[in-house]
Amino acid sequence: MLMFTVPTIAAGIVLLLVRAVLTVAFVREFMVKAKDIPRFAKADGLNVPTAWFVAIAELAAAVSFATGVLAQWAGLGVVVLMLITTSLHVFKWHSKYWASAGGPEYDLLLLVLAAVITAFGAGPIAIPALFGM
């Protein structure tokens, strides 16, 4: 069995890139939803307070991923959120797999990236690690 270790700096860069992708994705998601919360709520079958909660939670996750502060908790929240949205795609909306057809693979990608942060943490290139928090 071939085994090797990734140098700490390489792992830190990979975790930083994963967090950056999640940050951009959730800032964008927040901006899209916040433009018209009632429309988002209606489209996803949510009430307006729940839609606001989802939008604000996505913004909070983006800030957490950007800074690394509470990133594992944000990752866990995103995993749960993406499990819910993926379940909606499959069981309620009967979506095809591909995003161009309204499918869940974008949600699955975000789920996996968030799971990486949940499992491995924010990494050494994050505010908590840099300032010994």
Number of C-alpha atoms within 10 A of each C-alpha: 3 3 4 6 6 8 8 11 12 10 16 18 14 15 23 22 12 18 28 16 16 27 22 15 16 23 17 15 16 21 13 13 19 16 10 10 19 16 15 19 18 12 9 12 11 15 13 15 12 13 21 19 11 18 22 15 18 26 20 17 28 27 20 21 29 20 19 25 19 16 26 22 17 24 29 19 19 25 22 15 18 21 15 13 17 21 14 15 19 15 10 10 13 12 16 14 14 11 12 9 9 14 18 21 16 16 20 16 13 21 22 16 19 29 20 19 24 20 11 13 21 29 22 17 17 22 15 16 13 10 7 7 8
